[in-house]
Amino acid sequence: MATLKDIKTKITAVQKTQKIVKAMNMVATSKLRGAQEKMEAFRPYANKFAEVLGSLSERVEADEEHAPPLLVPRAEVKNVDLLIMTSDRGLCGSFNTNLIIKAERFLKEKAGQDIEVRLICMGRKGRDYFRRRKYNIRSEHIGIVGARFGFSVAVNAGTELIDSFLNGETDEAHVIFSEFVSMARQMPTLKQLIPIAGVEKVEQAQEAEPVGYIPEHICEPSVEELMAVMLPKHVYVQIFGGLLETSTSEHAARMQAMENATSNCADMIVSLTMVYNKARQAAITAELMDIVGGAEALKG
Amino acid sequence: MAGNIMLEVVTPDKSVVSEEAQIVVAPGEYGEFGVLIGHTSFLTTLKIGMLRYKDTGGSERVVFVNGGFAEALPNKVTVLAESADRRRDIDIERARAALKRAEQRLAEARTREDIDFRRAEGALQRAIARIKIGERRAA
């Protein structure tokens, strides 16, 4: 049986762990707030962008022949790029595992169809995982997710994907990121980036501006040229949005994990203290028995 | 004047401008264009340069825009740029340093393969536009 001292040491250790874990929880909370604010700040841009692109694409699709190449699906898909976003750091529960499982499923499916998949890893955890398993990693970007990053990050990654699509190296590009559903729920999500599969319509209801709104714009330069500029941007916007969501999710997941850890520590301290007190009581009882026994013997 | 037009300049990071203006002048792909209230719906890409507008008080404001595009509606102008700075937020020393760096890279680009000419050129344009706007303040 563990001695009193052993238990005491153990309790102190758990208490120290609890302190660390609590601090991490608080750090994650404040970082989460920052990440959420960034997400909020990005929303007007993303919404407006989708709105404009939506009204443009309606006018372009009438003419299938000359549709911009980024919109046209390839008949035969042989090579695919997958952009996988994970966090750089651990201690965030099953956050990265969930993302990796999603990616593995995608990879298995593509392998079944004889499609080559190249990976672009954003985040250390995902890179480490896939590198260890000798997957074909095309490039990696560390130090982005969960930190401060600018739009240029998304532009660089997007350009990489678009270039290899346009020169025929790849036939499709997908992204896996973590969608921030709520504080308690982050969902790994798979999205097709290229070819652009229809522009999502934002709910128009949120900001009703019917005053003289005419969706048919005069365009300068032509609609086609505008599309050529806007479509790559659409990819960047998607990637940037994904990065923001993933970062926010990471902090939320870590906050949750650390909260659980804190309460687990508290539980452990309670049960260890119980064991400690019992052991102490047992020692005292044993001593008392000795004394009483000795006294009885002397009397006799 | 008939009234004011709403101007919004948004970037992925933040909303830079959101206020009413008497007139907005933006650097369109085919040259500068001005927008007053009641403008017809209009969509254009923007060049790197300066966006000017007169606020409701009649004083002129200048904003640096890094490309992007603008949508004009009868009552509203929306500018979506990858980045934008108000004049007071421009760090002119930093812009001058960026200009020097860009010039140097462009000069080297002739002899070296590894420099992306287009990117350096973009950096040069951005620096020039920023300095131009920054110096207007001094004048």
HADDOCK unambig.tbl for C-alpha pairs under 7 A between the chains (distance, minus, plus):
assign (segid A and resid 38 and name CA) (segid B and resid 13 and name CA) 6.61 0.50 0.50
assign (segid A and resid 41 and name CA) (segid B and resid 12 and name CA) 6.96 0.50 0.50
assign (segid A and resid 41 and name CA) (segid B and resid 13 and name CA) 5.82 0.50 0.50
assign (segid A and resid 41 and name CA) (segid B and resid 14 and name CA) 5.08 0.50 0.50
assign (segid A and resid 42 and name CA) (segid B and resid 12 and name CA) 4.78 0.50 0.50
assign (segid A and resid 42 and name CA) (segid B and resid 13 and name CA) 5.76 0.50 0.50
assign (segid A and resid 42 and name CA) (segid B and resid 14 and name CA) 6.64 0.50 0.50
assign (segid A and resid 45 and name CA) (segid B and resid 10 and name CA) 5.96 0.50 0.50
assign (segid A and resid 45 and name CA) (segid B and resid 11 and name CA) 6.20 0.50 0.50
assign (segid A and resid 45 and name CA) (segid B and resid 12 and name CA) 5.79 0.50 0.50
assign (segid A and resid 45 and name CA) (segid B and resid 80 and name CA) 6.77 0.50 0.50
assign (segid A and resid 151 and name CA) (segid B and resid 12 and name CA) 6.79 0.50 0.50
assign (segid A and resid 212 and name CA) (segid B and resid 74 and name CA) 6.65 0.50 0.50
assign (segid A and resid 213 and name CA) (segid B and resid 73 and name CA) 6.84 0.50 0.50
assign (segid A and resid 214 and name CA) (segid B and resid 41 and name CA) 6.42 0.50 0.50
assign (segid A and resid 216 and name CA) (segid B and resid 41 and name CA) 7.00 0.50 0.50
assign (segid A and resid 217 and name CA) (segid B and resid 41 and name CA) 4.73 0.50 0.50
assign (segid A and resid 217 and name CA) (segid B and resid 42 and name CA) 4.73 0.50 0.50
assign (segid A and resid 217 and name CA) (segid B and resid 43 and name CA) 5.90 0.50 0.50
assign (segid A and resid 218 and name CA) (segid B and resid 41 and name CA) 6.08 0.50 0.50
assign (segid A and resid 218 and name CA) (segid B and resid 42 and name CA) 4.56 0.50 0.50
assign (segid A and resid 218 and name CA) (segid B and resid 43 and name CA) 6.06 0.50 0.50
assign (segid A and resid 219 and name CA) (segid B and resid 42 and name CA) 5.90 0.50 0.50
assign (segid A and resid 219 and name CA) (segid B and resid 43 and name CA) 4.87 0.50 0.50
assign (segid A and resid 219 and name CA) (segid B and resid 44 and name CA) 5.83 0.50 0.50
assign (segid A and resid 220 and name CA) (segid B and resid 43 and name CA) 6.28 0.50 0.50
assign (segid A and resid 220 and name CA) (segid B and resid 44 and name CA) 4.77 0.50 0.50
assign (segid A and resid 221 and name CA) (segid B and resid 44 and name CA) 6.54 0.50 0.50
assign (segid A and resid 226 and name CA) (segid B and resid 45 and name CA) 6.97 0.50 0.50
